[in-house]
Amino acid sequence: MENGESELVPRVAVVVYLLKGRSVLLGRRRSSMGDSTFALPGGHLEFGESFEECAVREVKEETGLDIEKLELLTVTNNVHLEQPKPCHYVTIFMRAALADAEAKPQNLEPNKCDGWDWYEWENLPKPLFGPLEKMVKSGFEPF
């Protein structure tokens, strides 16, 4: 671009519906985008990484949990014009199970999240992070 303007380009995020029975793991975000909303664990896809590799890495980095039985659920296209800085994310939604059903999530990135907890699908906390809220309102279920 001319005159030092930065080009807005889409980024890819991989997020994980980590399921335990009819519950899903959610954390309250600490971020300029979606601050104080509840979101799934996940993050940016790194160069050369598969969706599965990204999902495993991000869940481990954020929660300390090991996951297995990964499956691609859906992809959404999210353009956020109302944010402090406009952004565009292609979000890959994966489903996974705990490798150890007794493992407890840890908050390994307290600067990005207030903590992790399990929430019954029929009783999700509010407010949900925008892309997740849109999926829930559309009737989508990760089970």
RAFEN-V553401 format. One record per pair of residues at least 6 apart in sequence whose ideal C-beta (glycine too) atoms are under 7 Angstrom apart, sorted by the first residue. I is the first residue (numbers start at 0). GAP is how many residues later the second one is. D is the distance in Angstrom with one decimal. If there is no record, write none. Layout:
i->(I & I)
gap->(GAP & GAP)
d->(D & D)
This chain:
i->(0 & 7 & 7 & 9 & 9 & 9 & 10 & 10 & 11 & 11 & 11 & 11 & 12 & 12 & 12 & 12 & 12 & 12 & 12 & 13 & 13 & 13 & 13 & 13 & 13 & 13 & 13 & 14 & 14 & 14 & 14 & 14 & 15 & 15 & 15 & 15 & 15 & 15 & 15 & 15 & 16 & 16 & 16 & 16 & 16 & 16 & 16 & 17 & 17 & 17 & 17 & 17 & 17 & 17 & 18 & 18 & 18 & 18 & 19 & 19 & 21 & 21 & 21 & 22 & 22 & 22 & 22 & 23 & 23 & 23 & 24 & 24 & 24 & 24 & 25 & 25 & 25 & 25 & 25 & 25 & 26 & 26 & 26 & 26 & 26 & 26 & 26 & 27 & 27 & 27 & 27 & 27 & 28 & 28 & 28 & 28 & 28 & 28 & 29 & 29 & 29 & 29 & 30 & 31 & 32 & 32 & 33 & 33 & 36 & 36 & 36 & 37 & 37 & 37 & 38 & 38 & 39 & 40 & 40 & 40 & 40 & 41 & 42 & 44 & 45 & 50 & 50 & 50 & 51 & 54 & 54 & 54 & 54 & 55 & 58 & 58 & 59 & 60 & 60 & 61 & 61 & 61 & 62 & 62 & 62 & 62 & 63 & 63 & 63 & 64 & 64 & 64 & 65 & 65 & 66 & 66 & 66 & 66 & 67 & 67 & 67 & 68 & 68 & 69 & 69 & 70 & 70 & 71 & 71 & 72 & 72 & 72 & 72 & 73 & 74 & 74 & 74 & 74 & 75 & 75 & 76 & 77 & 77 & 77 & 78 & 79 & 79 & 90 & 94 & 104 & 106 & 106 & 106 & 118 & 120 & 123 & 127)
gap->(6 & 78 & 80 & 78 & 79 & 80 & 33 & 78 & 32 & 33 & 78 & 80 & 29 & 30 & 31 & 32 & 76 & 78 & 79 & 28 & 31 & 37 & 40 & 41 & 44 & 78 & 80 & 25 & 26 & 27 & 76 & 78 & 24 & 25 & 26 & 39 & 43 & 51 & 78 & 80 & 7 & 23 & 56 & 76 & 77 & 78 & 125 & 6 & 7 & 23 & 41 & 49 & 78 & 80 & 76 & 78 & 123 & 124 & 78 & 98 & 98 & 99 & 121 & 95 & 96 & 97 & 98 & 95 & 97 & 118 & 16 & 80 & 91 & 93 & 12 & 13 & 14 & 91 & 93 & 99 & 11 & 12 & 14 & 86 & 87 & 88 & 89 & 8 & 10 & 85 & 86 & 87 & 6 & 7 & 8 & 10 & 84 & 100 & 81 & 82 & 83 & 84 & 81 & 52 & 47 & 50 & 95 & 96 & 90 & 91 & 92 & 87 & 90 & 91 & 90 & 93 & 92 & 17 & 18 & 21 & 22 & 16 & 15 & 9 & 8 & 21 & 41 & 43 & 18 & 12 & 15 & 39 & 41 & 11 & 6 & 8 & 6 & 47 & 48 & 46 & 47 & 51 & 42 & 43 & 45 & 53 & 41 & 42 & 44 & 33 & 38 & 40 & 33 & 34 & 29 & 30 & 31 & 32 & 28 & 29 & 31 & 27 & 28 & 24 & 26 & 23 & 24 & 20 & 22 & 20 & 21 & 22 & 69 & 19 & 15 & 16 & 17 & 18 & 15 & 55 & 13 & 11 & 13 & 53 & 9 & 6 & 7 & 40 & 47 & 11 & 6 & 8 & 9 & 6 & 20 & 12 & 8)
d->(5.1 & 6.2 & 6.7 & 4.3 & 6.8 & 5.6 & 6.3 & 5.5 & 6.9 & 4.1 & 5.1 & 6.7 & 6.0 & 6.6 & 6.0 & 7.0 & 5.1 & 4.8 & 7.0 & 5.3 & 5.4 & 5.4 & 4.2 & 5.3 & 6.5 & 4.6 & 6.4 & 4.3 & 6.9 & 3.2 & 6.1 & 5.8 & 5.8 & 5.4 & 5.5 & 4.9 & 5.5 & 6.9 & 4.9 & 5.3 & 5.7 & 6.2 & 6.7 & 6.6 & 7.0 & 4.7 & 3.9 & 6.7 & 4.2 & 6.5 & 6.5 & 6.3 & 5.4 & 6.9 & 6.5 & 6.3 & 6.4 & 6.9 & 6.4 & 5.8 & 5.9 & 5.1 & 7.0 & 4.2 & 6.0 & 5.4 & 6.9 & 6.0 & 6.1 & 6.7 & 6.4 & 6.2 & 5.8 & 5.9 & 4.4 & 6.5 & 6.5 & 6.7 & 5.4 & 6.7 & 7.0 & 6.3 & 6.6 & 4.2 & 6.9 & 6.3 & 4.5 & 6.1 & 5.6 & 6.5 & 4.1 & 6.8 & 6.0 & 6.7 & 5.4 & 5.2 & 6.4 & 6.3 & 6.5 & 5.5 & 6.0 & 6.1 & 6.4 & 5.3 & 6.7 & 5.2 & 4.5 & 6.2 & 4.9 & 6.0 & 4.3 & 4.8 & 5.3 & 6.4 & 3.7 & 6.0 & 6.3 & 6.1 & 5.0 & 4.8 & 5.7 & 5.1 & 4.3 & 4.9 & 6.7 & 6.3 & 5.1 & 6.3 & 4.8 & 6.9 & 5.8 & 4.6 & 6.4 & 6.0 & 5.6 & 5.2 & 6.6 & 6.4 & 7.0 & 5.9 & 5.4 & 6.7 & 4.2 & 6.1 & 6.6 & 5.4 & 6.8 & 4.2 & 5.6 & 6.2 & 5.5 & 5.7 & 3.9 & 6.6 & 4.0 & 6.7 & 6.4 & 6.1 & 6.7 & 5.8 & 4.7 & 6.1 & 4.6 & 5.5 & 4.9 & 6.6 & 4.8 & 7.0 & 6.0 & 4.5 & 6.4 & 5.1 & 6.2 & 5.0 & 6.5 & 6.8 & 5.6 & 7.0 & 4.8 & 5.7 & 5.9 & 4.7 & 5.9 & 4.9 & 4.9 & 6.5 & 5.0 & 5.6 & 5.4 & 3.8 & 5.9 & 4.6 & 6.1 & 5.8 & 6.8 & 6.6 & 6.4)
